[in-house]
Amino acid sequence: MHDYIDGPRLLADIGGTNARFALESAPGKVHDTRTLACAEYSRFVDAVRTYLDGCAVPVRHAVVAIANPVDGDAIRMTNHHWSFSIAAARSELRLATLVVLNDFTALAMSLPLLGEADLVQVGGGDARPRSAIGLVGAGTGLGVSGLIPAGGRWIPLESEGGHAAFSPMDEREADVLRYCWQRYDHVSSERFVSGPGIALIREALAASRGLPTDPGLRPGDIVARALAGGDQLSREAVDCFCGMLGTVAADLALTLGARGGVYIGGGVVPRLGSYFAGSPFRERFERKGRLSAFTARIPTWVISAPYPALLGASAILADQLAHPNRHNGRP
């Protein structure tokens, strides 16, 4: 049993758009969840203080899952302007403990804690127990992680696989890539397999066909048009996004040997609802040439739980507080 005698613990999940906060007063007892818009705060600590002031309870231990590489004390977000020192933030917020880790590392640690009600399976396949697990997720960026079994524990991977080079699978995707080569020296999977990526795909498809690019269209508008029907280019952009996500997920499955399954997180796919199940995602996941039978046996699930990264972050904080010598200052 974890010792919560020193008060509730702060759990946070910081993305490029939103900052989600909650308190945990006992193992698994998460409450006072609140989402703040990152753009409304000039500094990370200002958003944290706003949340804590609203709770009006003392907090000594906190864990922050953030959409960014974490390597040392200095944090500079890739998809937002916040930058801060972990040590300085801990001091300013008067915390005894502040653990900061990659958001998809935290999300990966939540996977063994999720139940059937938190997941929606897409396609077939059966998970092999105690096998490697893959995790990808599209939001403001593209997160990649996984879990490796080690004895009785799971070891999360600290990955930035979303920034690996994009690889097209058909002529349409090659057209999209050629368009973006005019703008970027390095075109990663994240450029397309993300919320902003949907808008970029539609723009590239339009440009490649001599059509108006409509640069003011937001990703949410494009998804809404695709689901409503009547806008063929928006639907094609969303289908293209889903196929690209299938490629990324399958590549991860092959790289990790993820016979334990591949989980789909992030904020974009849940908004597609039942459309995603009939999209090109699973067909693309299983189209791997000589290894198609291998990926066809691997299940894929969409995570439907509202705040899963907070569960994983809580588990990592609890483990660090219980075994500080194991971590040597690292999450």
C-alpha positions in Angstrom: 0.0 0.0 0.0 1.4 3.4 -1.0 1.7 6.0 1.8 -0.5 9.0 1.1 -0.2 10.4 4.6 1.6 13.5 3.3 -1.5 14.5 1.2 -2.8 14.1 -2.3 -0.5 13.9 -5.3 -0.7 16.1 -8.4 -0.9 14.4 -11.7 -0.5 16.3 -15.0 -0.6 15.5 -18.7 0.8 18.4 -20.8 0.2 18.4 -24.5 0.9 21.0 -27.1 -2.6 22.3 -26.8 -4.1 21.4 -23.4 -2.8 20.8 -19.9 -4.8 18.2 -17.9 -4.5 18.1 -14.1 -5.9 15.9 -11.4 -5.3 15.0 -7.7 -4.8 11.4 -6.5 -5.7 11.0 -2.8 -5.2 7.2 -2.8 -4.1 4.6 -5.3 -6.5 4.8 -8.2 -8.6 7.5 -6.6 -8.3 10.4 -9.0 -10.5 13.4 -8.7 -10.7 17.2 -9.4 -9.7 16.7 -13.0 -9.4 20.0 -15.0 -8.2 20.9 -18.4 -6.5 24.3 -19.1 -5.5 25.7 -22.5 -1.7 26.0 -22.7 -2.0 29.1 -24.8 -3.6 31.0 -22.0 -0.5 30.8 -19.8 2.9 32.3 -20.5 4.7 29.7 -18.3 4.3 26.1 -17.2 4.4 27.0 -13.5 1.6 29.6 -14.0 -0.8 26.8 -15.3 0.2 24.5 -12.4 -0.4 27.3 -9.9 -3.8 28.2 -11.3 -4.9 24.6 -10.9 -3.5 24.2 -7.4 -5.0 27.5 -6.3 -8.4 26.2 -7.4 -7.9 23.0 -5.3 -6.8 24.9 -2.2 -5.1 21.8 -0.7 -1.3 21.4 0.0 0.5 19.2 -2.5 4.1 17.9 -1.9 4.5 15.3 -4.7 3.8 15.8 -8.4 4.4 14.1 -11.7 4.1 15.7 -15.1 3.8 13.8 -18.3 4.8 16.2 -21.1 4.7 16.0 -24.9 8.4 16.4 -25.2 11.7 14.6 -24.9 12.9 14.6 -21.3 16.7 14.4 -20.9 18.0 16.3 -17.9 16.7 19.3 -16.1 15.9 21.7 -19.0 12.6 21.2 -20.8 11.8 23.0 -24.0 8.5 21.9 -25.6 8.6 20.9 -29.3 4.9 21.9 -30.1 4.5 24.8 -27.6 6.5 27.8 -26.4 6.9 26.7 -22.7 10.5 26.1 -21.5 11.5 25.5 -17.9 14.0 24.0 -15.4 12.5 21.1 -13.5 14.5 22.0 -10.4 13.4 25.7 -10.6 9.8 24.7 -11.1 9.9 22.3 -8.2 11.3 25.1 -6.0 8.9 27.8 -7.2 5.9 25.5 -6.7 7.3 24.4 -3.2 7.1 20.7 -4.1 9.2 18.0 -2.4 9.0 15.9 -5.5 8.5 16.9 -9.2 8.9 14.0 -11.7 8.8 15.0 -15.3 8.6 12.4 -18.1 7.6 12.0 -21.7 3.8 11.8 -22.0 3.9 8.6 -24.1 6.2 6.9 -21.6 3.4 7.7 -19.0 0.7 6.5 -21.4 2.6 3.3 -22.0 2.7 2.6 -18.3 -1.1 2.9 -18.2 -1.7 0.1 -20.7 -1.6 -2.8 -18.2 -4.0 -0.9 -16.0 -6.7 -0.4 -18.6 -9.8 -2.6 -18.7 -12.0 -3.7 -21.6 -14.3 -0.7 -21.1 -11.3 1.6 -21.8 -10.5 0.0 -25.2 -12.0 -0.5 -28.6 -10.5 -3.3 -30.8 -10.0 -2.6 -34.5 -9.6 -5.7 -36.6 -8.6 -9.2 -35.5 -5.7 -10.7 -33.8 -5.0 -12.0 -30.3 -2.4 -10.6 -27.8 0.3 -13.0 -26.6 0.8 -12.6 -22.8 4.0 -11.1 -21.5 5.1 -9.9 -24.9 6.3 -6.5 -26.1 3.5 -3.9 -26.6 3.5 -1.0 -29.0 1.9 2.4 -28.6 1.3 5.2 -31.1 -0.9 8.2 -30.8 -1.8 11.3 -32.9 -2.6 14.6 -31.2 -0.8 17.9 -31.7 2.2 15.7 -32.5 2.8 11.9 -33.0 3.8 10.0 -29.9 5.5 6.6 -30.0 6.4 4.3 -27.1 6.0 0.7 -25.9 6.4 -1.7 -23.1 9.0 -4.4 -22.7 8.4 -7.2 -20.1 11.2 -7.7 -17.7 10.6 -10.3 -15.0 7.5 -9.1 -13.1 7.7 -5.5 -14.3 7.1 -3.5 -17.5 9.8 -1.3 -18.8 8.5 1.7 -20.8 10.4 3.0 -23.8 11.4 6.7 -24.0 11.0 7.1 -27.8 10.7 10.0 -30.2 9.7 7.7 -33.1 7.2 10.1 -34.4 10.1 12.1 -35.8 11.4 9.2 -37.9 11.3 9.8 -41.6 7.9 9.3 -43.3 7.7 6.6 -45.9 4.9 6.7 -48.6 3.1 3.5 -49.5 1.3 4.6 -52.7 1.4 7.2 -55.3 -1.1 9.5 -53.5 1.2 9.5 -50.4 4.2 10.1 -52.7 2.4 13.2 -54.0 1.9 14.5 -50.5 5.5 13.8 -49.6 6.8 15.6 -52.7 4.7 18.7 -51.8 6.2 18.8 -48.4 9.7 18.3 -49.6 9.4 21.8 -51.0 8.9 23.2 -47.5 10.8 20.9 -45.1 14.3 19.5 -45.2 13.2 16.5 -43.1 9.6 15.2 -43.4 8.8 13.0 -40.4 5.7 10.9 -39.9 4.5 13.5 -37.4 4.1 16.0 -40.2 1.2 13.9 -41.5 0.1 11.6 -38.7 -1.2 14.3 -36.3 -4.0 16.8 -36.0 -2.1 19.5 -37.9 -1.0 16.7 -40.3 -4.6 16.2 -41.5 -4.7 19.8 -42.6 -1.3 19.5 -44.3 -2.4 16.3 -46.1 -5.5 18.0 -47.5 -3.5 21.0 -48.6 -1.0 18.8 -50.3 -3.6 16.8 -52.1 -5.3 20.0 -53.3 -2.0 21.5 -54.5 -1.0 18.3 -56.3 -4.3 18.5 -58.3 -4.3 22.2 -59.0 -7.2 22.8 -56.6 -7.6 25.6 -54.0 -5.7 24.7 -50.9 -8.0 26.4 -48.3 -5.2 27.0 -45.8 -7.6 28.4 -43.2 -9.3 25.0 -42.7 -8.6 23.6 -39.2 -8.1 19.9 -38.6 -11.4 19.7 -36.7 -13.2 21.3 -39.7 -11.7 18.8 -42.1 -12.7 15.8 -39.8 -16.2 17.2 -39.5 -16.6 17.6 -43.3 -15.2 14.1 -43.8 -17.6 12.5 -41.4 -20.6 14.5 -42.7 -19.9 13.6 -46.4 -20.1 16.0 -49.3 -16.4 17.1 -49.2 -14.5 14.4 -51.0 -11.1 16.0 -50.5 -11.6 16.2 -46.7 -12.7 12.5 -46.6 -9.7 11.6 -48.8 -7.4 13.5 -46.4 -8.8 11.7 -43.4 -8.5 8.3 -45.1 -4.9 9.1 -46.1 -4.2 10.0 -42.4 -5.7 6.7 -41.2 -3.6 4.7 -43.8 -0.4 6.5 -42.8 -1.2 5.7 -39.1 -1.6 2.1 -40.0 1.9 2.1 -41.6 3.4 3.7 -38.5 1.7 1.2 -36.2 2.7 -1.8 -38.3 6.3 -0.6 -38.5 6.4 -0.3 -34.7 4.9 -3.7 -34.4 7.7 -5.2 -36.6 10.4 -3.2 -34.9 9.4 -4.2 -31.4 8.0 -7.6 -32.2 4.9 -6.4 -30.5 2.9 -9.6 -30.2 1.2 -8.1 -27.1 -0.6 -5.7 -29.4 -0.4 -2.1 -30.6 -2.5 0.6 -28.8 -3.7 3.8 -30.4 -3.8 6.8 -28.2 -3.9 10.6 -28.7 -6.8 12.9 -29.2 -7.4 12.6 -33.0 -8.6 9.0 -33.5 -11.2 8.9 -30.8 -12.9 11.8 -32.5 -13.3 9.7 -35.7 -15.6 7.3 -33.8 -16.8 4.3 -35.8 -15.4 5.8 -39.0 -11.9 4.7 -37.9 -12.9 1.0 -37.8 -13.9 1.1 -41.5 -11.0 3.3 -42.6 -7.8 2.1 -44.3 -6.0 1.8 -41.0 -6.3 -2.0 -40.3 -5.9 -3.0 -44.0 -2.7 -1.0 -44.1 -1.5 -2.4 -40.8 -1.8 -5.9 -42.2 -0.2 -5.0 -45.6 3.4 -5.8 -44.8 4.5 -8.0 -47.7 6.2 -11.2 -46.5 5.4 -10.2 -42.9 1.6 -9.6 -43.5 0.7 -12.8 -41.7 2.8 -11.6 -38.7 1.0 -8.3 -38.4 -2.4 -9.8 -39.1 -2.1 -11.8 -35.9 -1.4 -8.7 -33.8 -4.4 -6.9 -32.3 -4.8 -3.2 -32.4 -6.9 -1.2 -29.9 -8.0 2.5 -29.7 -7.7 3.8 -26.1 -11.1 5.4 -25.1 -10.3 6.1 -21.5 -10.5 9.9 -20.8 -7.2 10.5 -19.0 -5.1 7.3 -19.4 -1.7 9.1 -19.2 -2.5 10.2 -15.7 -2.8 6.6 -14.6 0.6 5.7 -16.0 2.2 8.9 -14.5 0.8 7.9 -11.1 2.3 4.5 -11.3 5.7 5.9 -12.1 5.5 8.5 -9.3 4.5 5.8 -6.8 7.4 3.6 -7.9 9.9 6.4 -7.6 8.7 7.4 -4.1 8.8 3.8 -3.0 12.1 3.0 -4.6 14.1 6.3 -4.9 17.5 4.5 -5.2 16.3 2.5 -8.2 15.8 5.7 -10.3 18.8 7.7 -9.4 17.0 10.9 -10.1 15.4 9.7 -13.4 11.7 8.7 -13.9 
